[in-house]
Amino acid sequence: MGLVALGINHKSATVSLRERVAFAPEQMVEALNDAIDVDYINEVVILSTCNRTELFAMVEDEDGNIEQLDKRLLQWLGAYHHISLSDLNTHTYCYHDREALKHMIQVASGLDSMVLGEPQIFGQFKSAFNEAKDAQAVGAEFRRIFPHVFSIAKKVRTDTGIGENPVSIAYAAVNLSQHIFSNLADSRTLLIGAGETIELVARHLSESGVREMIVANRTIGRARDLAQQFGAEAILLSEIPSQLHNADIVISSTASQLPILGKGAVEKALKQRKHKPMLLVDIAVPRDIEEQVGELDDVYLYSVDDLTEIIDENRRSREVEAEKAAGIIELGIDEYFQQLRVLDGVTTLKAFRTHAETTRDVELDKSLKALAKGEDPELALRQLARSLTNTLIHNPSMEIKKASAEGKAHLVAWVHELFSLPEQEEEDNNEQFTAEDNSGDSSELGSEEKPDYSQQQEPQRRDNHSR
């Protein structure tokens, strides 16, 4: 079986195509069941967000033609969404085994996101895995792989600063507020506008502990809709002058072509506040707050350009942290494949032990039967020891001789290391292998027919030297 990651994301396709291949939440169980019914797919997880749709599958690669399986996975994706392969071919990517695992960790860590290091994808990825488990589309392999992916992704976020510095305008505005007001919970905030950006600002503020917010908008209906989500108060833009002095923080983002806040209105508010400092963040283009407001004492005014500079610096910082994350990821991948090799070794050890125990039981049963017939106990024990030894070392001995004859000295050396064998002189080696030529399973010989190695080996040694 092989691990495959097939996907389409914000870097490989336009939003119009990404929308066509996205899986709606109500479709997910049906899609998982449909995919797991495909004969070559053994396990599958589907991750679908606004920026990406990805299939992670354990597939049967019986013919060793992984490219053909890639095409079949793509055909399934296209067929499910009624999209032609020609529309998908140049906009998808596919990774296998180690590279697939690396991609999964990068996605979970936010390293492959539109906003480098964004944290939401981690939760979305975990939800996708849990949904696949509930749909019984996950087996033993994915139950090992995905927890490891999440563990390394957590380590990336813990051991690097990949998510520390804000790289979105909305979050940068809130982060700036935290630097000026040590406790946002005690600060009152006025939000001007009710669009997508202000909604995101309100969400970040709420998550930061802000309890008192006022939403001012040109239409009261939209202001109320947004305010209700966060327990805020809604007012019209015309009411701002009467409320401005109550605000410690003002964040504005409207589509107005003219400034909404002038120097005079802010100056009046400062007098009412007895010159208690105010933070004003204008993230609108054109500006909502007159540039001259920044000339006033006790005012901290930041424009979208100021935030962009902060964001660019933070993005560079995240890129440095991403380089650190790459090392953590590589170590995590090595660790996973090492664990797989250990599991393979455990399987082999179990088979080896079972073989040895079966051989022991067979030879012991023969000896017990000989004792039951009245055979001399000492002879029976010697025969048991001889038969057990010969049976256990016969096949390994043949393989060692074969490896030596084929020039595979590293295998012979490994056997020495495996059993901590002492180095032997060449004559001793010849004697050992010659004796092994006669070391087949002698357990079927009667007590009167036991081979006498002391009489057989001497002429064989002479024969060996004569050769």
SVG drawing of the C-alpha trace seen along z (x, -y; Angstrom):
<svg xmlns="http://www.w3.org/2000/svg" viewBox="-32 -71 77 120">
<polyline fill="none" stroke="black" stroke-width="0.4" points="0.0,0.0 1.0,-3.6 0.1,-7.0 -1.2,-9.5 -2.1,-13.2 -4.0,-14.7 -5.2,-18.3 -6.1,-21.6 -5.5,-24.9 -5.2,-28.7 -1.8,-28.4 -2.9,-26.0 -6.4,-27.2 -8.7,-30.1 -11.5,-30.5 -14.1,-29.6 -12.5,-26.1 -11.9,-25.6 -15.6,-26.2 -16.5,-23.5 -14.4,-20.8 -15.3,-21.8 -17.3,-19.3 -20.1,-20.9 -20.4,-19.6 -23.6,-17.8 -21.9,-16.0 -18.9,-14.7 -20.2,-11.4 -21.6,-10.5 -18.3,-11.4 -16.3,-9.4 -18.5,-6.3 -18.3,-6.7 -14.5,-6.9 -14.0,-4.0 -16.1,-1.8 -13.5,-2.3 -11.6,1.0 -8.1,-0.5 -8.8,-2.9 -8.3,-1.3 -8.5,-4.4 -9.4,-8.0 -9.7,-11.4 -11.1,-14.5 -10.1,-18.0 -12.2,-20.8 -11.9,-24.5 -12.3,-27.7 -8.7,-27.6 -8.2,-23.9 -9.7,-20.5 -7.4,-17.5 -7.8,-13.8 -5.5,-11.7 -5.7,-8.0 -4.0,-4.7 -4.1,-2.9 -3.3,0.5 -0.4,0.3 -0.3,3.9 1.2,3.1 3.7,0.6 2.1,-2.1 1.5,-4.9 0.9,-7.4 -2.1,-5.4 -3.5,-5.4 -3.1,-9.2 -5.1,-9.5 -7.8,-7.2 -8.1,-9.3 -8.4,-12.4 -11.1,-10.7 -13.0,-9.9 -12.8,-13.6 -13.9,-14.8 -16.7,-12.3 -18.0,-13.1 -18.2,-16.9 -19.0,-16.4 -15.8,-18.1 -13.8,-17.0 -10.2,-15.9 -9.1,-18.5 -10.3,-21.2 -8.5,-19.5 -5.2,-18.2 -3.2,-21.3 -4.6,-22.6 -4.0,-19.7 -0.9,-18.3 -0.1,-14.8 2.5,-13.6 3.4,-10.0 4.7,-8.4 7.4,-10.6 6.5,-13.7 2.8,-13.1 3.5,-12.9 5.6,-16.1 2.8,-17.9 0.2,-16.8 2.4,-18.1 3.0,-21.4 -0.8,-21.8 -1.6,-21.1 1.1,-23.5 -0.2,-26.4 2.9,-26.4 0.9,-25.8 -1.8,-28.3 -2.6,-31.6 -1.7,-33.4 1.6,-31.7 1.2,-30.1 -2.6,-30.7 -3.9,-28.4 -7.4,-27.6 -6.3,-24.9 -5.1,-22.6 -8.6,-22.4 -10.1,-21.9 -7.7,-19.1 -8.5,-17.3 -12.2,-17.6 -11.7,-16.1 -9.9,-13.1 -12.5,-12.6 -15.3,-12.7 -13.5,-10.1 -13.2,-7.9 -16.9,-8.3 -17.6,-7.3 -15.4,-4.2 -13.1,-5.4 -10.0,-5.2 -8.0,-2.1 -4.9,-1.1 -2.5,-3.0 -4.2,-6.4 -4.8,-5.8 -1.0,-5.9 -0.2,-8.6 -2.7,-11.3 -1.9,-11.5 1.8,-11.7 1.0,-14.5 -0.9,-16.5 1.9,-15.8 4.6,-17.3 2.3,-20.2 1.8,-21.1 5.6,-20.9 6.1,-23.3 3.7,-25.8 5.2,-25.3 8.9,-25.4 8.7,-28.2 7.1,-31.6 5.3,-30.7 2.0,-32.0 3.1,-34.7 3.1,-37.9 -0.1,-39.0 -0.2,-39.0 -3.8,-40.2 -4.9,-43.8 -7.7,-43.0 -5.6,-41.0 -2.7,-43.5 -5.1,-46.2 -6.2,-44.3 -2.6,-43.3 -1.6,-47.0 -4.3,-47.7 -2.9,-45.1 0.5,-46.8 -1.0,-50.1 -3.6,-48.9 -2.3,-46.2 -5.7,-44.9 -8.2,-45.1 -11.0,-43.8 -11.1,-47.2 -11.1,-49.1 -14.1,-50.4 -14.0,-50.1 -15.8,-51.9 -16.0,-50.1 -16.9,-52.2 -18.3,-50.2 -20.0,-46.8 -18.3,-45.1 -16.2,-41.9 -13.0,-43.5 -14.8,-45.1 -16.5,-41.8 -13.1,-40.1 -11.8,-42.9 -14.8,-42.4 -14.2,-38.7 -10.5,-39.2 -11.4,-41.8 -14.0,-39.5 -11.5,-36.6 -9.0,-39.0 -11.5,-39.7 -13.0,-43.0 -16.5,-43.3 -17.7,-46.8 -18.0,-47.5 -20.1,-49.9 -20.7,-49.3 -21.4,-52.5 -22.7,-52.1 -24.5,-54.1 -27.5,-51.7 -28.6,-50.7 -29.9,-47.3 -26.4,-46.0 -24.9,-47.6 -27.4,-45.7 -26.8,-42.4 -23.1,-42.6 -23.5,-44.0 -25.8,-41.1 -23.0,-38.6 -20.8,-40.1 -23.1,-41.6 -22.3,-45.1 -24.3,-48.3 -25.4,-49.5 -25.5,-53.2 -25.6,-55.3 -22.6,-57.2 -24.3,-60.4 -24.2,-59.4 -20.4,-59.1 -19.7,-62.6 -21.8,-61.9 -20.2,-58.6 -16.6,-59.2 -15.4,-60.4 -16.3,-57.0 -14.0,-55.1 -10.5,-54.1 -10.0,-52.4 -11.5,-53.4 -11.1,-51.1 -12.6,-52.3 -13.1,-50.6 -15.8,-51.9 -16.2,-52.5 -16.8,-56.3 -15.1,-58.6 -14.8,-61.4 -13.4,-61.3 -15.8,-60.4 -13.7,-61.6 -12.1,-65.1 -9.6,-66.8 -12.2,-68.9 -14.4,-66.0 -11.5,-64.1 -10.1,-67.2 -13.5,-67.7 -13.6,-64.1 -10.1,-64.4 -11.2,-67.3 -14.2,-65.3 -11.8,-62.5 -9.5,-64.9 -6.8,-64.0 -6.9,-60.3 -5.1,-58.6 -7.0,-57.3 -5.9,-54.8 -7.3,-55.3 -6.7,-52.7 -7.8,-53.7 -7.8,-50.7 -9.9,-52.2 -8.9,-53.3 -9.7,-56.2 -9.1,-57.3 -11.9,-57.5 -9.9,-59.6 -8.3,-62.9 -4.5,-62.8 -4.3,-65.9 -5.8,-64.0 -2.4,-62.5 -1.0,-65.9 -3.1,-65.9 -1.5,-65.1 -2.7,-61.9 -3.7,-60.4 -2.1,-57.3 -3.2,-57.3 -2.3,-54.4 -3.2,-54.1 -3.4,-51.1 0.1,-51.9 1.4,-51.7 -0.2,-48.3 1.0,-47.1 4.6,-47.8 4.0,-45.9 2.5,-43.0 5.4,-42.9 7.9,-42.7 5.8,-40.0 5.6,-38.0 9.4,-38.1 9.6,-37.0 7.2,-34.1 9.3,-33.1 12.4,-32.8 10.3,-30.7 9.1,-28.5 12.7,-27.6 13.1,-26.4 9.8,-24.5 11.2,-22.7 13.9,-21.0 11.3,-19.9 9.2,-18.4 12.1,-16.5 12.9,-15.0 9.3,-14.1 9.1,-12.3 12.3,-10.4 10.9,-9.4 7.7,-8.1 9.5,-6.0 11.8,-4.7 8.7,-3.7 7.4,-1.8 10.7,0.0 10.5,1.0 7.0,2.3 8.3,4.3 11.0,5.7 8.4,6.6 6.5,8.5 9.6,10.4 10.5,11.1 7.1,12.5 7.4,14.8 10.9,15.8 9.8,16.6 6.8,18.6 9.1,20.6 11.5,21.3 8.7,22.3 7.1,24.6 10.5,26.3 11.0,26.6 7.6,28.2 8.1,30.7 11.5,31.8 10.3,32.0 7.4,34.1 9.7,36.6 12.0,36.8 9.0,37.4 7.8,40.2 11.3,41.7 11.4,41.5 7.9,43.1 9.4,46.0 12.0,46.5 15.0,44.9 17.9,43.8 17.2,40.3 20.7,39.0 20.6,40.2 17.2,38.7 18.4,35.3 21.5,35.4 19.3,36.2 16.9,33.4 19.8,30.9 21.3,32.0 18.1,32.1 16.9,28.7 20.3,27.1 20.5,28.6 16.9,27.7 17.3,24.1 20.6,23.3 20.2,25.3 18.4,22.7 20.5,19.7 23.6,21.7 22.6,22.4 21.8,18.7 25.2,17.6 27.1,19.9 25.0,18.6 25.7,15.0 29.4,15.7 29.5,17.4 27.8,14.4 30.3,12.0 27.7,10.4 30.3,10.0 28.2,7.3 25.5,9.9 28.0,12.4 29.4,9.5 25.9,8.6 25.4,12.2 28.6,11.9 27.2,8.7 23.7,10.1 25.0,13.1 28.1,11.4 30.2,14.2 34.0,14.3 36.3,14.0 37.5,17.4 40.5,18.7 40.0,19.8 40.5,23.5 37.9,23.2 35.5,21.7 36.0,24.6 35.4,27.0 32.2,25.2 30.7,25.2 31.7,28.8 30.0,30.0 26.9,28.0 26.8,29.9 25.8,32.9 23.6,30.9 20.2,31.6 17.3,32.6 18.6,35.8 15.6,36.0 14.1,38.8 17.0,41.1 16.5,43.8 18.6,43.9 20.9,46.5 21.3,44.4 22.5,41.1 25.3,39.6 28.8,39.7 30.3,36.3 33.7,37.1 34.2,39.9 32.7,38.0 34.5,34.7 38.1,35.7 38.2,37.1 36.0,34.1 38.6,31.6 41.3,33.4 39.1,33.2 38.6,29.5 42.3,28.9 42.9,31.1 40.5,28.9"/>
</svg>
